[in-house]
Amino acid sequence: MEKTTKPTKRRIKNPETFREKARKAQNEKDQRIKNSNHIIKKSLRVLFNPIVKLVSTLYRIKALKPLFWIIKIIGLIIYPRYVRNSFKELKDVTWPSFKESMRLTYAVVIFAIIFGVAVALVDYGFGKIFKIILLK
């Protein structure tokens, strides 16, 4: 007696869609940015930790509290809300990579050259037409 085996269906993994690839790339980019931000924060922490400790120690002294209020008010006047919000927005910006920046720069330069040539040709053509019309 022969055993017949039932053919099994092969599962084929669907290829990644463009959206999935973009999300994956964005996640990797976000991770790199987080890592670089962590390194920057760590080095700044080493630099500014003594200053922060000094200021927090001075802030605990009750006689200096009015001075800190005056400094805070002056800071609000000198450093307006617009500037503070601008720096907050800059932290949220997703900056392009160097390669992407170069690609976009080349695209702008090529477009500018093509547009400049087109405007020059139209100007030359209109100049010839008006010379023919006005000089007759």
C-alpha positions in Angstrom: 0.0 0.0 0.0 1.3 3.4 -1.0 0.9 6.3 1.3 -0.2 9.5 -0.4 1.0 12.6 1.2 -1.0 15.7 1.0 0.9 18.5 -0.7 1.7 21.3 1.8 1.2 24.9 0.8 4.3 27.0 0.8 4.1 30.2 2.6 5.6 33.0 0.7 6.5 36.0 2.7 5.1 39.2 1.2 7.8 41.7 0.2 8.1 44.8 2.2 5.9 47.7 0.9 7.4 51.1 0.3 5.6 52.4 3.4 7.1 49.7 5.6 10.5 50.3 4.2 10.1 54.1 4.9 8.9 53.4 8.5 11.8 51.1 9.1 14.3 53.6 7.7 12.7 56.4 9.8 12.9 54.2 12.9 16.6 53.5 12.3 17.2 57.2 11.7 15.4 58.1 14.9 17.5 55.5 16.8 20.7 57.0 15.4 19.5 60.5 16.4 18.6 59.3 19.9 22.1 57.8 20.3 23.8 60.9 19.1 21.6 63.1 21.3 22.4 60.8 24.3 26.2 61.3 23.7 25.7 65.1 23.3 23.6 65.3 26.5 26.1 63.2 28.4 29.0 65.4 27.4 27.0 68.6 28.2 26.0 67.1 31.5 29.7 66.7 32.4 30.4 70.3 31.4 27.4 72.0 33.0 26.9 69.8 36.1 29.1 71.9 38.3 27.4 75.1 37.2 23.9 73.5 37.8 25.0 72.4 41.3 26.3 75.9 42.1 23.1 77.6 40.9 20.9 75.2 42.8 22.9 75.8 45.9 22.6 79.5 45.5 18.9 79.2 44.8 18.3 77.5 48.1 19.6 80.6 49.9 16.5 82.6 50.8 18.3 86.0 50.6 19.0 85.5 46.9 15.5 84.5 45.8 14.5 88.1 44.8 17.6 88.3 42.7 16.6 85.1 40.9 13.1 86.5 40.3 14.7 89.7 38.8 16.9 87.5 36.6 14.0 85.4 35.5 11.9 88.5 34.5 14.9 90.0 32.6 15.3 86.6 30.8 11.7 86.7 29.8 12.2 90.2 28.4 15.5 89.5 26.6 14.6 86.0 25.5 11.1 86.3 24.0 8.7 83.4 23.6 9.1 83.4 19.9 12.8 82.5 20.2 12.2 79.9 22.8 9.5 78.3 20.7 11.8 78.4 17.6 14.4 76.4 19.4 11.8 73.9 20.6 10.7 73.5 16.9 14.2 73.0 15.8 14.6 70.1 18.1 11.6 68.4 16.3 12.9 69.0 12.8 14.0 65.9 10.9 17.1 66.9 9.2 18.1 65.3 5.9 21.3 63.2 5.6 24.3 64.6 3.8 23.6 62.4 0.8 20.0 63.5 0.6 21.0 67.1 0.9 23.5 66.8 -1.9 20.9 65.1 -4.1 18.3 67.8 -3.5 21.0 70.6 -4.0 21.8 69.1 -7.4 18.1 69.0 -8.3 17.7 72.7 -7.4 20.8 73.7 -9.4 19.7 71.7 -12.5 16.2 73.2 -12.3 17.7 76.7 -11.9 19.9 76.2 -15.0 17.0 74.8 -17.1 14.7 77.6 -16.0 17.3 80.2 -16.7 17.9 78.9 -20.2 14.1 78.8 -20.8 13.7 82.4 -19.7 16.7 83.5 -21.8 15.3 81.9 -24.9 11.8 83.4 -24.3 13.5 86.8 -23.7 15.6 86.5 -26.9 12.5 85.5 -28.9 10.4 88.4 -27.6 13.3 90.8 -28.2 13.5 89.7 -31.9 9.8 89.9 -32.3 9.5 93.4 -30.8 12.6 94.7 -32.8 10.9 93.5 -36.0 7.5 95.1 -35.0 8.9 98.4 -33.7 11.6 98.9 -36.3 9.3 98.5 -39.3 
